[in-house]
Amino acid sequence: MRNPLSALSLDRLRQRTSVKWREFPGDVLPLWVAEMDVDPAEPVKKALVDALELGDTGYPAGTAYQEALAAFAKKRWDWDLPVDRTALVSDVMLGAVELIKLVSGPGAPVIVSPPVYPPFYLFVRSAGRAVVEAPLHDGRLDLDLLERTFRHVKADRPVYLLCNPQNPTGTVHTAEELTALARLAEEHGVRVVADEIHAPLVATTSKFVPYLSVDPRGLSLMSASKGWNLAAVRAAVATSNTDELAALPEEVSHGPSHFGTIAHAAALRKGGEWLDAVLAGLAENRVLLRDLLAEHLPEIGYTPSEATFLAWLDCRAISDDPAAFFVERARVALMPGAGFGSGGEGHVRLNIGTSSEIITEAVRRMAAAVRG
């Protein structure tokens, strides 16, 4: 199959009206928000067109999405997802807030390991919870720091919000790390809620370990949204190793889109070949970006990641605010690192879910801005 990341021209992409292509002026290359520059997989297109032609535009019902996710999880990760212990939610972050409210005491803080996805801060604080940081160490979970943090947080059932794989670093946590985390959480009365939205995007050279496979008390949120670029048709699946999800408020189930459940189920059931082509394209783009930076911008630190379509760049040698520097002087939009919490200062997140031509042009512009 042809690489989906190389199928679309820049002119075609600029016709899109999503936030990625409308936030900045037309002369800016947008490599910031987490949207891939792809057309949907054919099975997804067909499923949505069939639903429209049938007039199937009502409310979601049944467990087709969960069953498709379970089949995908068994095939890709050899994990038996418990369909009877799942719940549909509108998206991963709104679902995370509901799970935090479900399993923690009123006002209990939420522990995170930055640098991490900025909505971990935004959504948690909007829910009236404090955020406690236990930063990564050299890009990996700092288990000693987590143990000290869990021990010192005095609250009724605090929560650790895990990003697995990690956004923005692309770190894929190992079975040993996750097992140690689960043991610490149980010892200190902490509940773990895992955001696993990037799980389908783990490189073939690495192994994704579902958090629920190592923690009988764990909770997880998964979605086809990132793997198949389906943010426009939102839906996600919450899963638990217990029966706790039955206590979610009824209104939580009103959020998922019927089109979302249809599209995501089709992606998981029939979009494997398309996903594999994307994974191959992302592997090529990681090498391309590494080589371009080494040749033209050796001041930028970059280690190709194990997962996601995101690259985490250390630009502290160039600017204290590299995102502003590059959008102003290079006309390249990147995600500022400061919003990712401790360890994000002087960094940017660059989206490699695009063509090699766009990545090459972006680095050319960035280098010209630095050298100019």
Sequence and secondary structure as in RCSB ss.txt:
>XXXX:A:sequence
MRNPLSALSLDRLRQRTSVKWREFPGDVLPLWVAEMDVDPAEPVKKALVDALELGDTGYPAGTAYQEALAAFAKK
RWDWDLPVDRTALVSDVMLGAVELIKLVSGPGAPVIVSPPVYPPFYLFVRSAGRAVVEAPLHDGRLDLDLLERTF
RHVKADRPVYLLCNPQNPTGTVHTAEELTALARLAEEHGVRVVADEIHAPLVATTSKFVPYLSVDPRGLSLMSAS
KGWNLAAVRAAVATSNTDELAALPEEVSHGPSHFGTIAHAAALRKGGEWLDAVLAGLAENRVLLRDLLAEHLPEI
GYTPSEATFLAWLDCRAISDDPAAFFVERARVALMPGAGFGSGGEGHVRLNIGTSSEIITEAVRRMAAAVRG
>XXXX:A:secstr
   GGGS  HHHHTT  SHHHHSS TTSEE  SS  S    HHHHHHHHHHHHHT  S   SSHHHHHHHHHHHH
HH     GGGEEEES HHHHHHHHHHHHS TT  EEE SS  THHHHHHHHTT  EEE   BTTB  HHHHHHHH
HH  SSS EEEEESS TTT     HHHHHHHHHHHHHHT EEEEE TTGGGB TTS    GGGT TT EEEE ST
TTTT TTS  EEEEESSSGGGGS GGGGGSS HHHHHHHHHHHHH HHHHHHHHHHHHHHHHHHHHHHHHH TTS
B    SBSSEEEEE TTT SSHHHHHHHHT EE EEGGGG TT TTEEEEE  S HHHHHHHHHHHHHHHH 
